[in-house]
């Protein structure tokens, strides 16, 4: 198998670096699926390198170096540098950052044209998409469920000025041709969206075959089961790749220092223009934010979204706290691992 077909760019001067390259295609708790020159394999992390905090834990899309084992699980010994990276705050308290996907070219932000459409959620996805370093693309699914999606488009355009927005239907095929410009050989797109948004149906429609299981949604609230239960990379017949992710009920902010600037440029243009440098943007005289709201140039809802996400993004305000929490998490993992080994069991860390 040629790993370059999976987007791998050979290192110009690999030197005597140990192991061979591979790409992570699925994450199953402590076990990983990969592709490498020997085909599809399974692997586990090398304890010393990963549980002492010196290596980033791999996720779907990561390129890694592995110590290949022909008749068993290989060993992942290093995570290679990432071009792009999507993460969120781990919903489990105390675990810090959770890797979601890596090394992709586009972020498909999916919301369906029914009860699922949510402007606040879209702002969150967009902020994290910009932070990843890839190009965000908003895909409004299930266009066959409405005769007039103009209102949805206007809302999305107001939230994401300059971002490409496409309304599609996996059922009828409407609008799918507009997505082919992104689904090209060697390119990778990560699909983000909540449960029931139609990620699996869209992947199947773009693939031209059923590569993912589709579950039904409840008609009364447009919600469904999490069809995808783990992060996985799928290579389509035309050579393009998609990374599907489980529907995420929670999307906590982590490092969004860049993403929030790109997602909320309409808000940040007023920052620094207040009369007082320490303005809290509440009732102070000469506040540029409040003046923009009074003139109708900035909606109170938009300002509130920005303020909330900014305060939630711990890294943006306190990098030291971010690094301390991450270090503490790695130490806790190492301690748990030693304890489990002493008892003759393996722990479930993810």
Buried (B, 14 or more C-beta within 10 A) or exposed (E): EEBEEBBBEEEEEEEEEEBBBBBBBBBEEEEBBBBBEBEEBBBBBBEEBBBEBEBBBBBBBBBBBBBBEEEEEBBBBBBBEBBBBBBBBBEEEEBBBBBBBBBBBBBBBBBBBBBBBEBEBBBBBBBBBBBBBBBBBBBBBBBBBBEEBEEBBEBBEEBBEEBBBBBBBBBEEEBBEBBEEBBBEBBBBBBBBBBBBBBBBBBBBBBEEEBBEBEEBEEEEBBBEBBBEBBBBBBBEEBBBBBBBBBBEEBBBBBBEBBBBBBBEBBBEBEEEBEEEEBEBEEBEEBBBBBBBEEEEBBEEBBEBBBBBBEBBBBBEEEEEBEEBBEEBBEBBBEBBEEBEEEEEEBEBB
